[in-house]
Amino acid sequence: MIIIHAQFQITPNKEQAFLEEIRSLVASSREEEGNVSYDLMKDTEKESVYTMVEVWKDSAAVETHNTSKHFTSFVGRAPEYLAAPLDVKVYEANKVER
């Protein structure tokens, strides 16, 4: 399983436009083959900071996502909303059975 945390620091006066723009990315990404979850989280301590928490079955699913039209379209427009460079961390994980 691949887990991705993509942190967005948004320019405050562009926050509403960012949220409208990212809504379709979230919906389309959740429908992709190999997607386990795709959730945008708002930081409760920092203003205008969000983290996309993505979980994918494998690296092939991530590769397909990264070349999808909805993802590449969003990435092309994302810089207009960002107050700082996007911070992306990728993790490889195994599910722990309890």
N, C-alpha and C positions, 0 to 999 in steps of 0.2 A: 504494500500500500504506500502511496506517495501522499504526503501532506504538505501543503503550501500555505504559507502565511505571507500575504502581500499587504504591506502597510501603506496607506495613503494619508498624507498630510495635505489637507485641502485648503485652498485659499478661502477664507471665511465668507466672502461675498459671492463665492461660486459654489457653495455647499449644496444649495437646493438644486442647481443645474446638474451637479455631479450625481446626486441621488436619483434624479430623473433619468440621467444617461445610463447609470449602472444597472437600473432595474431590468432592462431587457437582457443585459449580459448575464445576470444571475438566472433569470428564467430560462434562457437558451442553454446555458451551461449545465443546469440541473437536468436537462433532457438528454444530454450526451451519453452515449454508450460509455461505460467505464467510470461515470461519475458516481461517487458515493454520497457526497454532500458538497454544497457550495453556499456559504453563508457570509454576509457582510455584517460585521460587528462594529458598533460605535464604542470608542474608548470613553469610559465614564470619568476619567480624570484629566484628559487632554481635549481641549476644544478642537473641533474640525479634524479629528484623527479617526480613521476607520481601518479595520483589518479584514481582508477577505480571507476566510479560512476555507481552504479547498481540500477535499479528500478524494483521491482517485485510486482505482483498482491497481493500476500499474503505470510504468513510464510510457507505454504505448498510448494509453488514454490521455496522458498529459500532452504528449506530442500531437495527437489529433486535436486536442483542445487548443493548443498554442497556434495551430494553423487554421483554425475555424474562422469563418467570416465574422461571426459576432465578436470573437476575441480580438482579431486583428483590427477590426473596425474601432472597437473601444480603445485599444492601445494607441491607435493613431490620434484619437481625440483626447486622451487622458492628460497629456501635458498642460492643456489649457486650464485644468482644474487644480493642478498640483502646486503647493507652496514649497515643496522640497522633493528631491528625487524619490521615486518609488523604492521601498525597501522590501525585497523579496527574499524569503528564506524557504528552502526546500528540505524536507525531511523524509527519510525512508522509515517506515514503521511496520511492525507486526502486531496484529490484534492479540491481546492477552485474554485468554479465556478464564473465567472465574467459576 
